[in-house]
Amino acid sequence: MANTRSAEKQQRQAEKANIRNRAGKSRLRSALKKTRAAVEAGNADASVLSTGFSEIDKAARRGVIKDNTADRYKSRLAAASKRAAK
């Protein structure tokens, strides 16, 4: 429990950020699932990968995931797409 006004405010802000981050994480996971499913099904054209990359970049820009994590996700998606194309 917060003891000061500033601590109460910080708690309110943290709760809002938590909700925002949870929604962003959920959106990212959904996009990743769709992209991975498309890659596995062999429908990995440029637009599907572009959409997946875009969601990853948005999540990184908003601070939902770190930059290196975003790079790793994109790298793995690209590699899976390349494997599926063969």
C-alpha positions as CSV (number, residue, x, y, z in Angstrom):
1,M,0.0,0.0,0.0
2,A,1.3,3.4,-1.0
3,N,2.1,5.8,1.9
4,T,2.6,9.1,0.1
5,R,0.7,10.9,-2.6
6,S,3.6,10.5,-5.1
7,A,3.7,6.8,-4.4
8,E,-0.1,6.6,-4.9
9,K,0.3,8.3,-8.2
10,Q,3.2,6.0,-9.3
11,Q,1.0,3.0,-8.4
12,R,-1.8,4.4,-10.6
13,Q,0.6,5.0,-13.5
14,A,2.1,1.5,-13.1
15,E,-1.4,-0.1,-13.2
16,K,-2.2,1.8,-16.4
17,A,1.1,0.8,-18.0
18,N,0.6,-2.8,-16.9
19,I,-2.8,-2.9,-18.7
20,R,-1.3,-1.2,-21.8
21,N,1.7,-3.6,-21.9
22,R,-0.5,-6.6,-21.4
23,A,-2.7,-5.6,-24.4
24,G,0.4,-4.9,-26.5
25,K,2.0,-8.3,-25.6
26,S,-1.3,-10.1,-26.4
27,R,-1.5,-8.3,-29.8
28,L,2.1,-9.2,-30.5
29,R,1.6,-12.9,-29.6
30,S,-1.5,-13.1,-31.8
31,A,0.4,-11.6,-34.8
32,L,3.3,-14.0,-34.2
33,K,1.0,-17.0,-34.1
34,K,-0.7,-15.9,-37.4
35,T,2.7,-15.3,-39.1
36,R,4.2,-18.6,-37.8
37,A,1.1,-20.5,-38.9
38,A,1.3,-18.9,-42.4
39,V,5.0,-19.8,-42.6
40,E,4.4,-23.4,-41.6
41,A,1.5,-23.7,-44.0
42,G,3.7,-22.5,-46.8
43,N,1.9,-19.2,-47.4
44,A,4.8,-17.1,-46.3
45,D,4.8,-14.4,-48.9
46,A,6.2,-11.0,-48.4
47,S,3.0,-9.4,-47.1
48,V,2.6,-11.9,-44.3
49,L,6.2,-11.5,-43.1
50,S,5.9,-7.7,-43.5
51,T,2.8,-7.7,-41.2
52,G,4.6,-9.8,-38.7
53,F,7.7,-7.7,-38.7
54,S,5.6,-4.6,-38.4
55,E,3.9,-5.8,-35.3
56,I,7.2,-6.8,-33.8
57,D,8.6,-3.3,-34.5
58,K,5.6,-1.6,-33.0
59,A,5.9,-3.6,-29.8
60,A,9.6,-2.8,-29.6
61,R,9.0,0.9,-30.2
62,R,6.3,1.0,-27.5
63,G,8.6,-0.7,-25.0
64,V,6.6,-3.9,-24.8
65,I,9.6,-5.9,-25.8
66,K,13.3,-5.0,-25.9
67,D,15.1,-4.3,-29.2
68,N,17.2,-7.4,-29.1
69,T,14.1,-9.5,-28.5
70,A,12.4,-7.9,-31.5
71,D,15.5,-8.6,-33.7
72,R,15.6,-12.2,-32.5
73,Y,11.9,-12.7,-33.3
74,K,12.3,-11.2,-36.8
75,S,15.5,-13.2,-37.5
76,R,13.8,-16.5,-36.5
77,L,10.7,-15.7,-38.6
78,A,12.9,-14.9,-41.6
79,A,14.9,-18.1,-41.2
80,A,11.7,-20.2,-40.9
81,S,10.3,-18.5,-44.0
82,K,13.5,-19.2,-45.9
83,R,13.4,-22.9,-44.8
84,A,9.7,-23.2,-45.8
85,A,10.5,-21.8,-49.2
86,K,12.9,-24.5,-50.0
